[in-house]
Amino acid sequence: MTNPKLTYKEAVGEIEDILQQIENEELDVDELSSKVKRVSALIKTCKDKLHKTEVEVEKILKSIDE
């Protein structure tokens, strides 16, 4: 559902765009469900990227201490 090449910044930007559409009532009921599903997938992508980055940073910091 999400593009694996999507950067964190791009995913956050898309989430912000969709939220703005929802807040401005630009979406009809038929679009709302698919947009909410898309935001959910984007949030998962962001969480995954944050977790991977955290693990990498911890490894780097650990290697510095050795």
Backbone as CSV, one residue per row, in Angstrom:
resi,resn,N_x,N_y,N_z,CA_x,CA_y,CA_z,C_x,C_y,C_z
1,MET,0.831,-1.204,0.000,0.000,0.000,0.000,0.866,1.254,0.000
2,THR,2.009,1.225,0.695,2.908,2.363,0.658,4.072,2.054,-0.255
3,ASN,4.679,3.088,-0.742,5.840,2.953,-1.610,7.067,2.734,-0.730
4,PRO,7.773,1.609,-0.921,8.936,1.356,-0.060,10.040,2.403,-0.219
5,LYS,10.067,3.125,-1.308,11.076,4.159,-1.539,10.659,5.508,-0.943
6,LEU,9.477,5.562,-0.361,8.958,6.796,0.223,9.822,7.195,1.409
7,THR,10.271,8.446,1.413,11.070,8.919,2.532,10.153,9.278,3.708
8,TYR,10.763,9.396,4.871,10.012,9.797,6.063,9.353,11.154,5.828
9,LYS,10.124,12.075,5.272,9.619,13.430,5.032,8.443,13.417,4.056
10,GLU,8.536,12.600,3.015,7.442,12.500,2.045,6.188,11.910,2.686
11,ALA,6.376,10.892,3.526,5.238,10.260,4.194,4.544,11.253,5.126
12,VAL,5.335,11.980,5.906,4.761,12.977,6.815,4.029,14.062,6.016
13,GLY,4.613,14.484,4.916,3.976,15.490,4.070,2.639,15.014,3.529
14,GLU,2.592,13.758,3.103,1.330,13.212,2.598,0.288,13.111,3.707
15,ILE,0.723,12.711,4.901,-0.198,12.667,6.041,-0.761,14.060,6.305
16,GLU,0.107,15.064,6.314,-0.346,16.442,6.558,-1.326,16.904,5.494
17,ASP,-1.075,16.552,4.235,-1.991,16.931,3.145,-3.367,16.304,3.341
18,ILE,-3.383,15.024,3.687,-4.661,14.336,3.882,-5.401,14.914,5.077
19,LEU,-4.672,15.180,6.172,-5.317,15.771,7.348,-5.908,17.139,7.040
20,GLN,-5.199,17.898,6.229,-5.720,19.210,5.844,-7.001,19.059,5.013
21,GLN,-7.030,18.085,4.122,-8.236,17.838,3.327,-9.407,17.465,4.228
22,ILE,-9.125,16.637,5.247,-10.184,16.239,6.182,-10.668,17.446,6.982
23,GLU,-9.727,18.232,7.503,-10.095,19.406,8.306,-10.880,20.426,7.488
24,ASN,-10.550,20.571,6.221,-11.230,21.537,5.358,-12.484,20.962,4.716
25,GLU,-12.834,19.738,5.121,-14.025,19.057,4.606,-14.008,18.969,3.080
26,GLU,-12.817,18.707,2.513,-12.671,18.589,1.066,-12.959,17.172,0.573
27,LEU,-13.081,16.232,1.485,-13.297,14.836,1.109,-14.754,14.463,1.300
28,ASP,-15.271,13.703,0.345,-16.620,13.199,0.564,-16.531,11.867,1.310
29,VAL,-17.660,11.353,1.715,-17.714,10.149,2.524,-17.055,8.973,1.807
30,ASP,-17.201,8.888,0.494,-16.629,7.779,-0.265,-15.100,7.800,-0.240
31,GLU,-14.508,8.962,-0.196,-13.046,9.090,-0.172,-12.471,8.951,1.233
32,LEU,-13.247,9.293,2.226,-12.754,9.363,3.602,-12.146,8.044,4.073
33,SER,-12.818,6.948,3.851,-12.328,5.650,4.304,-10.986,5.307,3.675
34,SER,-10.849,5.514,2.392,-9.585,5.178,1.729,-8.457,6.100,2.191
35,LYS,-8.769,7.355,2.457,-7.744,8.286,2.943,-7.299,7.931,4.359
36,VAL,-8.238,7.518,5.197,-7.885,7.119,6.556,-7.009,5.867,6.514
37,LYS,-7.317,4.932,5.622,-6.483,3.738,5.459,-5.085,4.129,4.986
38,ARG,-5.005,5.079,4.073,-3.709,5.529,3.568,-2.892,6.167,4.691
39,VAL,-3.522,7.011,5.495,-2.823,7.643,6.621,-2.324,6.575,7.590
40,SER,-3.139,5.562,7.837,-2.737,4.484,8.726,-1.483,3.783,8.199
41,ALA,-1.445,3.499,6.911,-0.281,2.856,6.304,0.948,3.769,6.357
42,LEU,0.745,5.061,6.133,1.847,6.014,6.187,2.409,6.134,7.606
43,ILE,1.535,6.127,8.588,1.983,6.186,9.980,2.816,4.950,10.310
44,LYS,2.382,3.793,9.841,3.150,2.557,10.063,4.531,2.681,9.422
45,THR,4.587,3.211,8.204,5.858,3.410,7.518,6.764,4.331,8.335
46,CYS,6.213,5.422,8.835,7.002,6.366,9.640,7.513,5.712,10.914
47,LYS,6.649,4.957,11.590,7.063,4.282,12.816,8.182,3.296,12.533
48,ASP,8.068,2.551,11.431,9.111,1.596,11.059,10.439,2.303,10.800
49,LYS,10.382,3.406,10.065,11.603,4.152,9.755,12.225,4.727,11.026
50,LEU,11.411,5.228,11.933,11.924,5.759,13.195,12.579,4.659,14.027
51,HIS,11.942,3.499,14.058,12.510,2.388,14.825,13.853,1.949,14.238
52,LYS,13.915,1.814,12.921,15.167,1.417,12.273,16.264,2.439,12.528
53,THR,15.915,3.707,12.474,16.889,4.764,12.731,17.371,4.706,14.176
54,GLU,16.465,4.479,15.097,16.835,4.375,16.509,17.821,3.232,16.730
55,VAL,17.564,2.085,16.122,18.453,0.925,16.254,19.829,1.252,15.683
56,GLU,19.857,1.889,14.513,21.133,2.243,13.889,21.927,3.217,14.753
57,VAL,21.255,4.218,15.297,21.926,5.206,16.145,22.471,4.537,17.407
58,GLU,21.699,3.637,17.997,22.169,2.921,19.189,23.415,2.100,18.874
59,LYS,23.446,1.462,17.716,24.623,0.691,17.314,25.842,1.598,17.152
60,ILE,25.631,2.743,16.539,26.726,3.693,16.343,27.260,4.170,17.686
61,LEU,26.362,4.543,18.583,26.776,5.016,19.904,27.490,3.925,20.698
62,LYS,27.003,2.708,20.561,27.643,1.592,21.251,29.056,1.371,20.714
63,SER,29.218,1.483,19.398,30.554,1.278,18.806,31.522,2.377,19.228
64,ILE,31.035,3.545,19.491,31.884,4.648,19.950,32.401,4.361,21.354
65,ASP,31.558,3.764,22.196,31.917,3.475,23.583,32.923,2.335,23.714
66,GLU,33.077,1.543,22.673,33.968,0.372,22.752,35.405,0.754,22.584
